[in-house]
Amino acid sequence: MALIVQKFGGSSVGTLDRIHHVASRIIETKQSGHHVVVVVSAMQGETDRLIRLAQTLTNEPHPREYDVLVSTGEQVSMALLAMALQAKSIPARSFTGHQIGIMTDETHTKARILNVKTETIQKTLNDGFVVIVAGFQGINKHGDITTLGRGGSDTTAVALAAALKADECQIYTDVEGVYTTDPHLLPEASLLPQISFEEMLEMSSLGAKVLQMRSVELASKHNLPIRVLSTFSKHPGTLVTFEDKIMQKRLVSGIAFSREESLIALSAVPNRAGIEGQILGKISDAQIEIDMIAQNASDQDKTDFTFTVQRKDFPKALKIVETLAAELGALSPKTNPKVAKLSLVGIGMRSHAGVASNMFRALGNANINIQMITTSEIKISVVIDEDSLERGVRAVHEAFGLDKLSVETHQDFMET
């Protein structure tokens, strides 16, 4: 009997009516002759509510207790879903990550899964039950509850599917699959029937929220294709798979973006060996992640150094840079605390020239100024003012014809 792992996100289980709907989807899978393991997120808004409770008490909740608190949201969802299935005469049992044996490292709030024990799940499946597992959580070697970071239920589902050697891992969301860009921002965005792991990794890391980046990494490592589907429609969704399995390879697959960026520029820095490490080391020591970096030499043995950080880290990063500027004899830093990152992603970029110039031309025609640029083999990212983001996404989306794709017959951009 085939095994299917299904994950349902917060919007899918956001109300009791939706939980009943999810139960019906699971029953369809069960009655088609499959074993079913289900992973659930907390009900929509519940994790945020729990975080607000903690922050009302203290600005810096202890990570261990924070994980104990926020992990309870998934426990509610799994129990309610089990009850909904039982009310429809379908045997179901719910389990926390602790009960299943999802073992993680010791990093609270952003733990990584080290091992998944399968004995309890296998026995429960063999006894005829639907197994429901709380996503987003595990347990470390000390017996402490840990959580996997935002979107961690995706990673739970993939880890379980890999450990159980499932036939398919299905991720159910409130959209019909992976789009060329966020359809909430751009309604004319096109649904992709397939996308490569490499492209999906880039899009997830660059701000696309449809799949957690760690889940894509894990699926790729274990040769496990993922199908992204809507809970609320029968559409076949998007298959995330290997590049050589994709029938039509497009020049560009999508546009990802992030609003939560800030820019800091340090001018007239002494242009000597090791200066970059000195600057970045101070920032890294403060546990601040740096994203895009640009450096260019100026006159008189001076260099300019520009980088972006997440907006939440901007005040702390700026204080560090102001101190560094005084120590190095550099000019006072210039900043733009509200910038956005817009990224174009596509495996077809490897073999086609002119993608960057087309992108920059589209932004220029929309009167959008580019403040930073970084590239990789299948990605081009630019920093622009946050106020220009929607116009920028629309301009680039139109320039590459991404709104002209259709589910049945994708235009093959490799031929253009």
Secondary structure, 3 states (H helix, E strand, C coil): CCEEEEEECCCCCCCHHHHHHHHHHHHHHHHCCCEEEEEECCCCCHHHHHHHHHHHHCCCCCHHHHHHHHCHHHHHHHHHHHHHHHHCCCCEEEECHHHHCEEECCCCCCCCEEEECCHHHHHHHHCCCEEEEECCEEECCCCCEEECCCCHHHHHHHHHHHHHCCCEEEEEECCCCCECCCCCCCCCCCECCEEEHHHHHHHHHCCCCCCCHHHHHHHHHCCCCEEEEECCCCCCCEEEECHHHCCCCCCCCEEEEEEEEEEEEEEEEECCCCHHHHHHHHHHHCCCCEEEEEEEECCCCEEEEEEEEEHHHHHHHHHHHHHHHHHHCCCCCEEEEEEEEEEEECHHHHHCCCHHHHHHHHHHHCCCCCCEEEEECCEEEEEEEHHHHHHHHHHHHHHCCHHHCCCCCCCCHHHC
